[in-house]
């Protein structure tokens, strides 16, 4: 059984309160990549320390390249994907 936010009576007010707490979670691992056609950019699936895999989230390559550049570079190098590598190089050289 999956529990959804509607089942827990999560209100917009509660979401705003949680968002305002300023909690920053450390990126533990980069799990996957995808091309987002709507925003025309790469996104990486981030697994965070202390969270379950169900809570992994897709984040823009641009943001991650600024926040966790060493981890992103290691992922890009290991991925051996020329489009991803080109996109990453464009971000770090600008």
N, C-alpha and C positions, 0 to 999 in steps of 0.2 A: 504494500500500500504506500502510495506517495502522498505526502502532506504538502499542500500548496498554501500560499500566503492567505488566500481567501478562507481556508479552513482555520487559520490561526487568528482571524480577525485583525489582520495587519492594516492599519489605517494610514492615510497619507501623512497625517500628523506624526505618527510613530516613525514612519520611514524618514521624514524630514529630521526628526530628533536624532535618529541613529546616524544619518548622513552628516549631521553637524558635530558629531563627536570627534571627527578628525582622526579616526583610527587608521593607521597605515599598516597593511599586512605585507610581510616580506614575500616576494616571489621566490618560490622554491624551485620550480622546474617549468620549462617551456615544453608543452606536450605535443602541440600540433600547429599547423599554419593553414590559412585559407586566404583567398582573394575575395574581398568584399566588393561585389560589382556595383552596388549602390554608391559607396563612398570612394570607389576606385583606389583601394589601398589594401596592403597586406595587414592581416590581424594574426596574432599569436594567441594560442590557448594557454593561459597561465594557471598553474597549480600553486596555491599559496600555503605557506607553513601554517599548520594548525587547523586547516579546513579539509573537509571531505572532497573527493573528486567531483561530486555532484555540484560543488560550489566553484569549480574552475570557471574562468570567464575569458571571453575573447576580448583582447585589448589591441589597440592600434600599434603597429610596429613603430611608428613615430614616437609615441609616448614611452614605449618600453625602451627604445634606443636611448632616450634621455634618462630614464629612471634606473634601468639596470643594464647598462651598455655591455659589461663584460659577459653577462649571462646571454644576452641577445647575440653578441658576436660569436660565442661558442656554439649557440644553436644554429645560426646562419651558416657557419663554417661546416658543421656536421651535416646539415640538410643537403648540401651540394645541389642547390636549386639556383640556377643562374638568375632568374627573375627576382627571387628573394634577395640574393646577394647584391644585385644591382640596386634594388630599392634601398637596402641597408647602407650601401656605400654612398648613395646620394644623400642620405640623411646625415651621416657622420662627417661628410666632407663639406657640408654647407654651414 
